Amino acid sequence: MNLQKLKFLIILMTAVLTSCSRKANDYLVIWTDTPALASFAEDFNATHKDSKVVIVYKEKAASSLPPSADELQPDIVIASWLMNSTIRRNFASLDFMFKSKLLNRDDFYPQILEYGIIDEKQYLIPLSFNLPMIIYSNSNEYMLQDEHLLTLDRMEEISAAYNAKNKSEAYTAIGYAPGWDKEFLYEASKLQGADYAERGKSFIWNEKALKDTIRRMKDWTTKFNTDSTTEKNFQFRYLFMPKHRQVSTGRCLFASTRSDKFFALDESQNEGLNFRWLASDDKIPIEDDIVCIGLYKKTRHTRKAEIFISWLLNEKTQKHLLERKLTMKLDTSTFGLANGFSSIKATNENIYPVYYRQLLGSLPGEKNLVMPDILPYRWDSIKEKIILPYLEECVTTDSKKEPASLEERIENWNKQFY
């Protein structure tokens, strides 16, 4: 079942329930931006006689809070972008679930669980997360030796060695170019210590680390790939296909992606490909859009909520849901349970490698994972409209125009929303 069909079914279920308020009040209502929750709800409802759930799909679930008076009020919200001062005030503490032993803190990655703690109370519980990765063709495995993590230094070194030119001094292969991918520039800035973090309605960052990232990316380009125009022309001429196909052409060595995108490829697409986790000092930065579970503070179904949450955050349940998803080919365009790795260690270690064979021997350890700082409301928009264009313009080596500063971009963005 594809993503659009799942979304349609969720909306249809919601419309039916909304039309009958008595029935709606009997259900545990879950708002989510994660369509996979539809199949979870179906399985939960089939196995629980006294507790039933209905899923309300919200593409921007976080920014939909608090609900309007005419909406079906949520009991639980399961979505990304919940961890900021604007949104988190909508949730009640979930400490009681650990105190009553419905959940065990030892089952989770400690730093991931701590991400949901506010003022020493567990307001959010992460459900899934993703990691940055670099993919390449198996035919080039010899160049990476036995490394599971790939640093920027090592990536630059290997990429430079892969470069090739013809007799006319035109590139026939470029290992990698920083300017090919804005998301890669953002990941590089995180690895360098940019430390983006919430401050009021805006954000702060480490200016030195950001400038160092820009300088480093420009140096990579000028030292090994001539200039940004050369990189872009090469990309336009040879790398017009999806990333998983780019590295199979031989024209480039690497492509930058994320775990949810890579592991959502079918076997015919990722056959002959391998990957390394993008890291610095043995640390892999977890992607910003962590999917979390929050108990809406005005819920009238706390008991039903704890039944569902304890059911979902259970290794046996997650094994069953993953088996069911893959056997029945439900939502095959997404990775894992909720389009990412599980926040429960045992699920990743014992279950994921069975279904995602490329993870065998390549799962990062608990000590490798680093959480992002708390990011401001609308971070996805801030990143897309402010940070990515800034980085892209700043690393361009042959531009004569001085890019607008981050401060100027923030001021212009704020005018749209405040």
C-alpha positions as CSV (number, residue, x, y, z in Angstrom):
1,M,0.0,0.0,0.0
2,N,1.5,3.3,-1.0
3,L,1.7,6.5,1.0
4,Q,-1.1,8.3,-0.8
5,K,-3.5,5.4,-0.2
6,L,-2.7,5.4,3.5
7,K,-3.3,9.1,3.8
8,F,-6.6,8.7,2.1
9,L,-7.7,5.9,4.4
10,I,-6.7,7.9,7.4
11,I,-8.7,11.0,6.2
12,L,-11.7,8.7,5.4
13,M,-11.7,7.1,8.9
14,T,-11.5,10.6,10.5
15,A,-14.4,11.9,8.4
16,V,-16.6,8.9,9.4
17,L,-15.9,9.4,13.1
18,T,-16.2,13.1,13.1
19,S,-19.7,12.7,11.6
20,C,-20.7,10.8,14.7
21,S,-19.6,12.6,17.9
22,R,-20.7,9.8,20.2
23,K,-18.5,7.3,18.5
24,A,-15.6,9.7,18.3
25,N,-15.7,10.2,22.1
26,D,-15.3,6.5,22.6
27,Y,-12.1,6.4,20.6
28,L,-8.5,7.3,21.5
29,V,-7.7,9.9,18.9
30,I,-4.1,10.1,17.6
31,W,-2.9,13.0,15.5
32,T,0.1,12.1,13.4
33,D,2.2,13.2,10.4
34,T,3.4,9.6,10.0
35,P,1.0,7.5,7.8
36,A,2.4,4.2,9.1
37,L,0.3,4.8,12.2
38,A,-2.7,3.8,10.2
39,S,-1.6,0.2,10.0
40,F,-0.6,0.3,13.6
41,A,-4.1,1.4,14.6
42,E,-5.6,-1.3,12.5
43,D,-3.6,-4.0,14.3
44,F,-4.2,-2.5,17.7
45,N,-7.9,-2.3,17.2
46,A,-8.0,-6.0,16.0
47,T,-6.3,-7.1,19.2
48,H,-7.8,-4.8,21.9
49,K,-11.5,-5.2,22.8
50,D,-11.9,-2.3,25.2
51,S,-9.6,0.3,23.7
52,K,-9.9,1.5,20.1
53,V,-7.9,4.2,18.3
54,V,-8.5,6.4,15.3
55,I,-5.8,8.2,13.4
56,V,-6.1,11.8,12.2
57,Y,-3.5,12.6,9.6
58,K,-2.0,16.0,9.9
59,E,0.8,16.9,7.4
60,K,1.9,19.6,9.8
61,A,0.8,18.0,13.1
62,A,3.0,20.2,15.3
63,S,1.9,23.5,13.9
64,S,-1.8,22.3,14.1
65,L,-1.6,22.5,17.9
66,P,-3.6,23.5,19.9
67,P,-6.7,22.1,18.1
68,S,-9.5,24.5,17.0
69,A,-12.9,24.2,18.6
70,D,-14.5,22.3,15.7
71,E,-11.7,19.7,15.4
72,L,-11.5,16.2,16.7
73,Q,-9.3,16.8,19.7
74,P,-6.3,14.5,20.0
75,D,-5.5,12.3,23.0
76,I,-2.0,11.5,21.7
77,V,0.2,13.3,19.1
78,I,2.8,11.2,17.3
79,A,4.8,13.5,15.0
80,S,8.1,15.3,14.3
81,W,9.0,18.8,15.4
82,L,7.3,18.5,18.8
83,M,10.3,19.4,20.9
84,N,10.3,23.2,21.2
85,S,9.0,25.8,23.7
86,T,6.0,26.7,21.5
87,I,4.7,23.1,21.0
88,R,5.7,21.2,24.1
89,R,3.4,23.2,26.4
90,N,0.5,21.2,24.9
91,F,1.6,18.0,26.5
92,A,1.2,16.3,29.9
93,S,4.0,14.4,31.7
94,L,4.5,10.7,30.9
95,D,6.6,10.0,34.0
96,F,3.7,7.8,35.3
97,M,4.4,5.3,32.6
98,F,7.8,4.6,33.9
99,K,6.9,4.8,37.6
100,S,4.2,2.2,37.1
101,K,6.6,0.1,35.1
102,L,4.5,0.2,31.9
103,L,7.8,1.3,30.3
104,N,11.4,0.6,31.2
105,R,14.0,3.4,30.7
106,D,16.7,0.7,30.1
107,D,14.9,-0.4,26.9
108,F,15.7,3.0,25.3
109,Y,18.8,4.7,24.1
110,P,19.4,7.0,27.1
111,Q,20.3,10.1,25.1
112,I,17.3,9.7,22.9
113,L,14.9,9.3,25.8
114,E,16.5,12.3,27.6
115,Y,15.6,14.3,24.5
116,G,12.0,14.3,25.6
117,I,12.7,15.5,29.2
118,I,11.6,19.1,30.0
119,D,12.2,20.5,33.5
120,E,13.1,17.0,34.7
121,K,9.8,15.5,33.5
122,Q,9.3,13.2,30.5
123,Y,6.9,15.1,28.3
124,L,7.8,13.4,25.1
125,I,9.0,9.9,24.2
126,P,10.8,9.5,20.9
127,L,9.5,6.7,18.7
128,S,11.8,6.8,15.6
129,F,14.9,8.6,14.2
130,N,17.1,8.7,11.2
131,L,20.8,9.1,10.5
132,P,22.9,10.8,7.7
133,M,24.7,8.4,5.4
134,I,27.0,8.3,2.4
135,I,26.3,5.7,-0.3
136,Y,28.6,4.3,-3.0
137,S,28.9,1.4,-5.4
138,N,30.1,-2.0,-4.1
139,S,32.7,-1.9,-6.9
140,N,34.5,0.8,-4.9
141,E,34.4,-0.9,-1.6
142,Y,38.2,-1.4,-1.7
143,M,38.7,2.4,-1.4
144,L,37.0,2.5,2.0
145,Q,38.6,-0.5,3.7
146,D,36.8,-1.6,6.9
147,E,35.4,1.7,8.0
148,H,31.8,1.9,9.3
149,L,31.9,5.6,9.9
150,L,33.0,8.1,7.3
151,T,34.5,11.5,8.3
152,L,34.6,14.6,6.2
153,D,38.4,14.4,6.0
154,R,38.3,10.8,4.8
155,M,35.5,11.5,2.4
156,E,37.4,14.4,0.8
157,E,40.6,12.3,0.6
158,I,38.9,9.4,-1.1
159,S,36.9,11.6,-3.4
160,A,40.0,13.4,-4.6
161,A,41.7,10.1,-5.4
162,Y,38.7,9.1,-7.5
163,N,38.7,12.2,-9.7
164,A,39.7,11.6,-13.3
165,K,40.2,13.8,-16.4
166,N,40.5,13.2,-20.2
167,K,43.2,14.4,-22.5
168,S,41.4,17.7,-22.8
169,E,41.5,18.2,-19.0
170,A,37.8,17.8,-18.7
171,Y,36.5,15.8,-15.7
172,T,35.3,12.3,-16.6
173,A,34.7,11.5,-12.9
174,I,34.4,13.5,-9.7
175,G,34.4,11.6,-6.4
176,Y,32.1,14.1,-4.7
177,A,31.4,17.9,-4.7
178,P,30.1,19.6,-1.6
179,G,28.0,22.0,-3.7
180,W,26.0,19.2,-5.2
181,D,23.7,18.8,-2.2
182,K,22.5,21.5,0.2
183,E,21.5,18.9,2.7
184,F,25.1,17.6,2.8
185,L,26.3,21.1,3.5
186,Y,23.9,21.3,6.5
187,E,25.1,17.9,7.8
188,A,28.7,19.1,7.4
189,S,27.9,22.2,9.4
190,K,26.4,20.0,12.2
191,L,29.5,17.8,12.2
192,Q,31.7,20.9,12.5
193,G,29.8,22.1,15.5
194,A,27.3,24.7,14.2
195,D,25.1,23.8,17.2
196,Y,21.8,25.2,15.9
197,A,19.5,25.8,18.9
198,E,16.3,27.5,19.9
199,R,16.3,31.0,21.3
200,G,12.9,32.6,21.7
201,K,11.2,32.5,18.3
202,S,14.5,32.3,16.4
203,F,17.7,30.4,16.8
204,I,21.4,30.7,17.7
205,W,24.4,29.0,16.2
206,N,28.2,28.8,16.5
207,E,29.4,31.4,14.1
208,K,33.0,30.2,14.0
209,A,32.0,26.6,13.3
210,L,29.7,27.7,10.5
211,K,32.4,29.9,8.9
212,D,34.9,27.0,9.3
213,T,32.4,24.7,7.5
214,I,32.0,27.2,4.6
215,R,35.8,27.7,4.3
216,R,36.4,23.9,4.4
217,M,33.8,23.2,1.7
218,K,35.2,26.0,-0.6
219,D,38.7,24.6,-0.1
220,W,37.5,21.2,-1.1
221,T,36.1,22.6,-4.3
222,T,39.0,24.7,-5.3
223,K,41.7,22.2,-4.3
224,F,40.2,19.2,-6.1
225,N,37.3,20.1,-8.3
226,T,38.5,23.4,-9.9
227,D,35.5,25.6,-9.0
228,S,31.8,25.6,-8.3
229,T,30.8,26.1,-11.9
230,T,32.8,23.1,-12.9
231,E,31.1,21.0,-10.3
232,K,27.6,22.2,-11.3
233,N,28.2,21.6,-15.0
234,F,29.4,18.1,-14.3
235,Q,26.4,17.4,-12.1
236,F,24.0,18.8,-14.8
237,R,25.7,16.7,-17.6
238,Y,26.2,13.4,-15.8
239,L,24.3,13.2,-12.5
240,F,20.7,14.0,-13.5
241,M,19.3,10.7,-12.2
242,P,18.4,9.7,-8.6
243,K,21.2,9.4,-6.1
244,H,21.2,5.6,-5.9
245,R,21.8,5.5,-9.7
246,Q,24.4,8.3,-9.7
247,V,26.9,6.2,-7.8
248,S,26.3,3.2,-10.1
249,T,27.3,5.2,-13.2
250,G,31.0,5.4,-12.2
251,R,30.9,9.2,-12.8
252,C,30.9,9.9,-9.0
253,L,32.0,7.9,-6.0
254,F,29.6,9.2,-3.3
255,A,26.1,10.5,-2.8
256,S,24.7,11.9,0.4
257,T,21.4,10.7,1.8
258,R,19.5,9.6,4.9
259,S,18.7,6.2,6.4
260,D,14.9,6.5,5.7
261,K,15.5,7.3,2.0
262,F,18.1,4.6,1.4
263,F,16.4,1.8,3.2
264,A,13.1,2.6,1.5
265,L,14.6,1.7,-1.9
266,D,13.5,-1.7,-3.2
267,E,16.0,-4.5,-3.8
268,S,16.4,-3.6,-7.5
269,Q,17.3,-0.1,-6.6
270,N,19.9,-0.7,-3.8
271,E,21.4,-3.8,-5.3
272,G,25.1,-3.3,-5.6
273,L,25.2,-0.4,-3.2
274,N,26.7,0.1,0.2
275,F,27.0,2.9,2.7
276,R,28.9,4.5,5.6
277,W,27.5,6.6,8.4
278,L,28.6,10.3,8.2
279,A,30.4,11.0,11.4
280,S,32.9,13.1,13.3
281,D,35.0,11.8,16.2
282,D,33.0,8.6,16.1
283,K,29.7,10.6,16.6
284,I,26.8,10.4,14.2
285,P,24.4,13.4,14.4
286,I,20.8,12.2,14.5
287,E,18.5,13.9,12.0
288,D,16.4,16.8,13.4
289,D,13.0,15.4,12.5
290,I,12.7,12.9,15.4
291,V,9.2,11.4,15.6
292,C,8.0,11.7,19.2
293,I,5.0,10.6,21.2
294,G,3.2,13.2,23.3
295,L,0.1,12.9,25.6
296,Y,-2.2,15.9,24.9
297,K,-2.7,17.7,28.2
298,K,-6.5,17.9,27.7
299,T,-7.0,14.2,27.0
300,R,-10.0,12.5,28.6
301,H,-8.6,9.0,27.8
302,T,-5.4,8.7,29.9
303,R,-5.9,5.0,30.6
304,K,-6.5,4.2,26.9
305,A,-3.5,6.3,26.0
306,E,-1.2,4.4,28.4
307,I,-2.4,1.1,26.9
308,F,-1.6,2.2,23.4
309,I,1.7,3.8,24.2
310,S,2.9,0.8,26.2
311,W,1.8,-1.5,23.4
312,L,3.6,0.5,20.7
313,L,6.8,0.9,22.7
314,N,7.4,-2.8,23.2
315,E,10.0,-4.9,21.4
316,K,7.5,-7.8,20.7
317,T,4.9,-5.4,19.3
318,Q,7.5,-3.7,17.1
319,K,8.7,-7.0,15.8
320,H,5.1,-8.0,14.9
321,L,4.4,-4.7,13.3
322,L,7.5,-4.8,11.1
323,E,6.8,-8.4,10.1
324,R,3.2,-7.5,9.3
325,K,4.3,-4.4,7.3
326,L,6.7,-6.3,5.1
327,T,4.7,-9.5,4.7
328,M,1.5,-7.6,3.7
329,K,3.5,-5.0,1.8
330,L,2.0,-2.2,3.8
331,D,3.6,1.3,3.2
332,T,6.6,-0.2,1.4
333,S,7.9,3.2,0.5
334,T,9.0,3.9,4.0
335,F,11.7,2.5,6.3
336,G,11.2,0.5,9.4
337,L,8.3,1.1,11.8
338,A,7.7,4.8,11.7
339,N,10.0,5.6,8.8
340,G,13.1,5.3,10.9
341,F,15.1,3.4,13.4
342,S,13.3,2.6,16.7
343,S,14.1,4.4,19.9
344,I,14.2,0.9,21.5
345,K,17.7,-0.6,21.3
346,A,16.7,-4.2,21.1
347,T,14.4,-3.6,18.1
348,N,17.2,-2.2,16.1
349,E,19.8,-4.8,17.2
350,N,17.6,-7.9,17.0
351,I,14.9,-7.2,14.4
352,Y,16.0,-4.6,11.8
353,P,19.0,-6.5,10.4
354,V,16.7,-9.5,9.7
355,Y,14.7,-7.4,7.2
356,Y,17.4,-4.9,6.2
357,R,20.4,-7.1,5.6
358,Q,22.7,-4.2,4.8
359,L,22.5,-3.3,8.5
360,L,24.2,-6.6,9.5
361,G,27.5,-5.5,11.2
362,S,26.8,-1.9,10.4
363,L,24.4,-0.7,13.1
364,P,25.9,2.2,15.0
365,G,26.4,1.8,18.7
366,E,24.6,3.7,21.5
367,K,27.8,5.7,22.1
368,N,27.9,6.8,18.4
369,L,24.6,8.6,18.5
370,V,24.3,12.4,19.2
371,M,21.0,14.2,19.6
372,P,20.3,17.6,18.1
373,D,19.7,20.6,20.3
374,I,16.1,21.8,20.9
375,L,15.2,23.6,17.7
376,P,12.7,26.4,17.3
377,Y,9.1,26.2,16.1
378,R,8.9,26.0,12.3
379,W,12.5,24.7,12.1
380,D,11.8,22.8,8.9
381,S,10.8,26.1,7.3
382,I,13.7,28.0,8.8
383,K,16.2,25.4,7.5
384,E,14.6,25.3,4.1
385,K,14.2,29.1,3.6
386,I,17.2,30.4,5.6
387,I,20.0,28.0,6.3
388,L,20.2,25.9,3.2
389,P,20.2,28.8,0.7
390,Y,22.8,30.6,2.9
391,L,25.1,27.6,2.9
392,E,24.7,27.0,-0.9
393,E,25.5,30.6,-1.7
394,C,28.4,30.9,0.7
395,V,30.2,27.8,-0.6
396,T,30.0,29.0,-4.3
397,T,33.6,29.7,-5.2
398,D,33.1,31.8,-8.3
399,S,30.3,34.2,-7.2
400,K,31.1,37.9,-7.2
401,K,28.0,38.8,-5.1
402,E,28.3,38.8,-1.3
403,P,25.6,36.5,0.1
404,A,23.1,38.0,2.5
405,S,24.0,37.3,6.1
406,L,22.0,34.8,8.3
407,E,20.8,37.7,10.4
408,E,19.3,39.5,7.3
409,R,17.7,36.3,6.2
410,I,16.2,35.7,9.6
411,E,14.8,39.2,9.7
412,N,13.1,38.7,6.3
413,W,11.7,35.3,7.3
414,N,10.3,36.7,10.6
415,K,8.3,39.3,8.6
416,Q,6.3,36.5,7.1
417,F,5.3,34.9,10.3
418,Y,5.5,37.4,13.2
